[in-house]
Every structure is written in structure tokens, then in C-alpha cells.
Amino acid sequence: MTTCPLCQQAVTRDFPITYEFNNKQYQAKQCSRCTFVFLDPRLTADELRLLYSDQYFLHDGADSGAHSASDYETAAIKGSVKFPEILGWIRRFKPSGDFFEIGCGMGYFLDYARKQGYTVSGIEYAELGVRTCREKFGLDVRRGSFEELAPEPGRYDVIFMGDVLEHLIQPLEMLTKAHSMVKASGVVALEVPSMFNSLTGRCATAGMRLLGTKKKMTLPPYHVNEFTPKTLRAIIERAGFREALVIQRIKPPSAITLRGSGFEKAVKKILHYPNYGLTKSLGVFGDRLLGIGIK
């Protein structure tokens, strides 16, 4: 029986997206109680190793790898425009101290945090990412999975997960672990995509449910969890943080990745303009979420 990774209840229904990877089918499920969306079955350790090979960083295109229109490093450089906003929110609660990044990729954000005065270190699953962190930036980054990392209770002032929580097989357990690793009044910050919170995602979901159809995703199943503002806040609270804040953000229309048929691309592009205005002015329908948990 399928159990929700967030609330642990076995009350789910199919969510209208599916994936295929390594000759295996993955069905998205939505918890009928807490509304969390997740893939079933969960990926195995061997499948995760296959997913996050060097191709994840080197593939140039929106159908695999870092799933942008370019390779991971190019996307990371372009994405650096968001660094001041994200770190700005973190600095409101913890302006200095020991900063640990989980899933630090090639090290661009970690290097930025160091330049802003934090003492930084991190962990990264992929060998190529670790090598780039060390050789390009001289960062203190260990190789491995956060799941296997021995926790150091009360060690850090800040822990950051950027585009990580949606990949974790046990997101609540891992966030609870991160909670144990920050000091009293420490901060854990989580940046995640929110594909089905945007106008496009909401319209697509409603349309598929109305028609009784499903969308087979062309990407491999990198995202085993899908978050909304409600479920991101819920997981922060369930992990034990005394305060939880969720900020809705959005990519500018010029930066969105377009996939699917010509019709799907056109609809996404058209809807993104009013979506951008609504998110910027009212803080709703964001396609990116920044969650802040304060211990």
C-alpha cells in the first residue's frame, strides 16, 4: 500500500503525471489528506546512481540532465542572478556563521556565500560536482549522500538545500536530520521548484483531471516530490522547526524552459506573463519556493 512520505497516511489518488526510466514506470500520487505529491514507487539507490551520473551535469538540452536548455554549469552561472535574493532572506535570520550546503552541485552558491562572509562547507553526491567545487573554487566539499552522512548535532548556523528536497526519497526524515544539525536559533533554507503551483501547472492539472488523461513526462524522474506552498510549510513544521516561512518566487518569462508540443509551449509562455505579475505583486502562484525553517 502506498504511504505518503510527508504525513505517513495511506490515503492517495493518482496525480495525472507519469515517468518512465530504466524500463520502469513511475506514477505520481497525491495524498488525499495533506495533498503532498510524490512518485510511486520510490527510486532505489542503484537508480539514483544512474540518474546522477556525469550526464546530469554535462547534458546540453531540456530533455535530460539538469533539465534546462543548457548544461548544468551554464545554467548555474545564469541562475546566479537569484543568489542575492536567496541569501538576503537567509541573512535576515542568520547574517554570519558556519554555512553548510547539501547538494552543492558545482559550488557556485557556496562560493557566493563565502564571499558574503560565511564560513562554508558542503556535501555533493556527484563526483563531477565535487571535483569542480574543489578545483574551481577551492571549497571544503565532501562527496557522498546526505542520507549516509553522520549527523553533527548543533554544528551549523545555516544549512541550505537548493533544488534538493524534491530529489530526496525520504524528504521529511532528511529535513528532520538537517534540523538536528543546526544550532539553537539556526536556519535551514530550502529552495524548490513548484511546477504545479503556477497558473500553467494548475490549468494543466485541472484539464487532465477533467479529461481523465495523464501526461507522460519526457524527463527522467529526478523530482520524486512536488511541493506547493502548503506542503513545503507542512514539511518544515513536521521536521520540528518553531517557525516556518515560505516565500513564493518566479522566473522571469525570458528564463523559463519550454517543453512539449508547440501548443503546450505557447500556452506556458502566454500564461507566464500574468503569472509573473501576480507573483511579483501579490506573492501567489510562484513557480519557485523558498522555505525558511528557524529552530
C-alpha positions in Angstrom: 0.0 0.0 0.0 1.3 3.4 -1.0 2.2 5.6 2.0 2.6 9.4 1.9 6.2 10.4 2.7 5.0 13.6 4.4 2.1 12.6 6.7 2.6 8.8 6.6 -1.0 8.2 5.7 -2.0 5.5 3.1 -4.8 7.6 1.5 -3.7 8.5 -2.0 -5.0 9.0 -5.5 -3.3 9.2 -8.9 -1.9 12.6 -9.8 -2.0 13.0 -13.7 1.7 12.6 -14.5 3.9 9.6 -15.1 7.5 8.9 -15.8 9.4 6.0 -17.4 13.0 5.3 -16.5 15.3 2.3 -16.9 12.3 0.2 -18.2 10.2 1.1 -15.1 7.0 3.1 -14.7 6.6 5.7 -12.0 3.1 7.1 -11.2 2.7 10.4 -9.3 0.4 10.1 -6.3 -1.3 12.8 -4.3 -2.1 12.3 -0.6 -5.8 12.8 0.0 -5.1 14.2 3.5 -2.1 16.5 3.2 -2.1 17.0 -0.6 1.6 16.1 -1.0 2.5 14.9 -4.5 5.2 12.2 -4.8 6.3 9.4 -7.2 5.5 5.8 -6.6 7.4 3.5 -6.4 10.3 5.3 -4.8 13.7 5.1 -6.6 16.3 2.6 -5.4 19.9 3.5 -4.6 21.1 2.0 -7.9 18.6 4.0 -9.8 19.7 7.2 -8.1 23.3 6.5 -9.0 22.3 6.0 -12.6 20.3 9.3 -12.6 23.1 11.4 -11.2 26.0 10.3 -13.3 28.2 12.9 -15.0 25.5 13.2 -17.7 23.3 15.1 -15.2 25.9 17.9 -15.3 27.1 17.7 -18.9 23.9 17.1 -20.9 23.1 20.1 -23.1 19.3 20.2 -23.5 16.0 20.3 -21.7 15.2 16.6 -22.1 17.7 15.2 -19.5 20.4 16.2 -17.1 20.0 19.5 -15.3 16.7 19.9 -17.3 17.4 23.4 -18.5 18.2 24.5 -22.1 21.9 24.2 -21.3 24.4 22.1 -19.4 24.4 22.4 -15.6 27.3 24.8 -15.2 25.9 27.2 -17.8 22.6 27.1 -16.1 24.2 27.7 -12.7 26.0 30.8 -14.0 22.8 32.2 -15.5 21.0 31.4 -12.3 23.4 33.3 -10.1 21.2 36.4 -10.5 19.0 34.9 -7.8 21.8 34.4 -5.3 21.4 37.9 -3.7 17.7 37.4 -3.1 18.0 33.9 -1.6 21.0 34.8 0.6 19.3 38.1 1.5 16.4 36.1 3.1 18.9 33.9 5.0 20.8 36.9 6.2 17.7 38.3 7.8 17.8 35.5 10.3 21.4 34.5 10.4 23.8 37.1 8.9 27.0 35.1 9.6 28.4 31.8 10.8 29.0 28.3 9.7 27.1 27.6 6.4 26.6 24.1 5.1 25.1 23.3 1.7 23.5 20.0 1.0 23.7 19.1 -2.7 26.0 22.0 -3.6 26.4 21.0 -7.2 29.4 22.7 -8.7 29.8 25.2 -5.9 28.5 28.4 -7.3 26.1 29.4 -4.5 28.5 28.1 -1.8 31.3 30.3 -3.2 28.9 33.3 -3.2 28.0 32.7 0.4 31.7 32.5 1.3 32.3 35.9 -0.4 29.5 37.3 1.8 31.3 36.4 4.9 30.1 32.9 5.9 32.4 30.0 6.7 31.3 27.4 4.2 31.4 23.7 3.5 29.1 21.2 1.8 28.3 17.8 0.5 27.6 16.7 -3.0 26.5 13.3 -4.4 28.1 13.5 -7.9 31.8 13.1 -8.4 32.0 15.7 -11.1 30.3 18.3 -8.9 32.7 17.6 -6.0 35.7 17.9 -8.3 34.6 21.2 -9.7 33.9 22.6 -6.2 37.4 21.7 -5.1 39.3 22.6 -8.2 37.5 25.6 -9.4 36.6 27.3 -6.1 38.8 25.5 -3.5 35.8 24.7 -1.4 35.6 22.3 1.5 33.2 19.8 0.0 32.9 16.1 0.8 31.5 13.5 -1.6 28.5 11.4 -0.6 24.8 11.4 0.0 23.2 13.3 2.8 21.3 10.1 3.7 24.6 8.5 4.6 26.2 11.5 6.3 26.8 11.0 10.0 24.9 13.9 11.7 26.8 16.5 13.8 24.2 17.8 16.2 24.1 21.6 16.7 27.1 22.1 14.3 25.9 24.7 11.9 24.3 28.2 11.9 22.8 27.7 8.4 22.0 24.7 6.3 20.9 25.3 2.7 19.3 22.9 0.2 18.9 24.4 -3.2 16.9 22.2 -5.6 17.5 19.2 -3.4 14.4 18.4 -1.3 12.4 17.4 -4.5 15.0 14.8 -5.2 15.1 13.1 -1.8 13.4 9.7 -1.3 12.8 10.5 2.4 12.3 14.3 2.5 10.8 14.5 6.0 13.5 12.3 7.5 16.3 14.2 5.9 14.8 17.6 6.8 14.5 16.4 10.4 18.1 15.4 10.2 19.1 18.8 9.0 17.1 20.3 11.9 19.3 18.4 14.3 22.4 19.7 12.7 21.8 23.4 13.2 22.3 25.3 16.4 19.5 26.7 18.5 18.0 29.6 16.5 19.8 28.2 13.5 18.3 28.3 10.0 17.6 25.7 7.4 16.7 27.2 4.0 15.1 25.2 1.2 14.7 26.3 -2.4 12.4 24.1 -4.5 10.6 24.3 -7.8 6.8 24.4 -7.6 5.6 23.3 -11.1 2.0 22.7 -10.1 1.6 25.9 -8.2 1.9 28.2 -11.2 -1.0 29.1 -13.4 0.2 26.8 -16.1 0.6 23.9 -13.8 -2.8 24.4 -12.2 -4.5 24.7 -15.6 -2.8 21.6 -16.9 -3.7 19.5 -13.8 -7.3 20.6 -13.9 -7.6 19.9 -17.6 -6.1 16.5 -17.4 -8.3 15.5 -14.5 -11.3 16.8 -16.3 -10.5 14.8 -19.4 -9.3 11.7 -17.5 -5.8 11.8 -19.1 -2.2 11.7 -17.9 0.9 13.4 -19.0 4.0 11.2 -19.6 7.0 13.3 -18.7 9.9 13.2 -21.1 12.4 13.9 -18.3 13.8 11.1 -16.2 12.2 11.0 -12.7 14.6 13.5 -11.0 11.8 15.0 -9.0 10.3 12.4 -6.7 8.5 15.0 -4.7 6.4 18.0 -5.9 5.9 20.9 -3.5 3.3 23.6 -3.1 3.4 26.4 -0.5 1.1 24.4 1.7 3.2 21.2 1.7 6.5 23.0 1.9 5.3 24.8 5.1 3.9 21.5 6.4 7.2 19.6 6.0 9.2 22.4 7.7 6.8 22.3 10.6 6.7 18.5 10.8 10.6 18.5 10.9 10.4 20.3 14.2 11.1 24.0 13.4 9.5 26.5 15.7 9.0 29.0 12.8 8.3 28.4 9.1 8.2 30.9 6.3 7.5 30.3 2.7 8.3 32.9 0.0 6.9 32.5 -3.4 9.3 33.4 -6.3 9.1 33.2 -10.0 11.4 33.0 -13.0 11.1 35.9 -15.5 9.4 35.0 -18.8 12.7 35.2 -20.6 14.2 32.5 -18.3 11.6 29.7 -18.4 12.3 26.4 -20.1 9.7 25.3 -22.7 8.9 21.7 -23.4 6.2 19.7 -25.0 4.2 20.4 -28.2 4.0 23.7 -29.9 0.6 24.3 -28.2 1.9 23.5 -24.7 4.9 25.8 -25.2 2.6 28.6 -26.4 0.2 28.3 -23.5 3.0 28.2 -21.0 4.6 31.3 -22.5 1.3 33.2 -22.6 0.3 32.3 -19.1 3.7 33.1 -17.6 3.3 36.9 -18.2 0.3 37.4 -16.0 1.7 34.8 -13.6 4.9 36.8 -13.3 2.9 39.9 -12.4 0.8 38.2 -9.8 3.7 36.6 -8.1 5.7 39.8 -8.0 2.9 41.9 -6.8 0.8 39.5 -4.6 3.2 36.7 -3.8 0.9 34.0 -5.2 1.2 31.3 -8.0 5.0 31.2 -7.7 6.9 28.6 -9.7 9.8 28.7 -7.2 9.5 28.5 -3.4 12.0 29.5 -0.7 11.2 27.9 2.6 12.9 29.1 5.8 12.8 27.0 9.0 14.0 28.6 12.2 15.0 26.2 15.0 
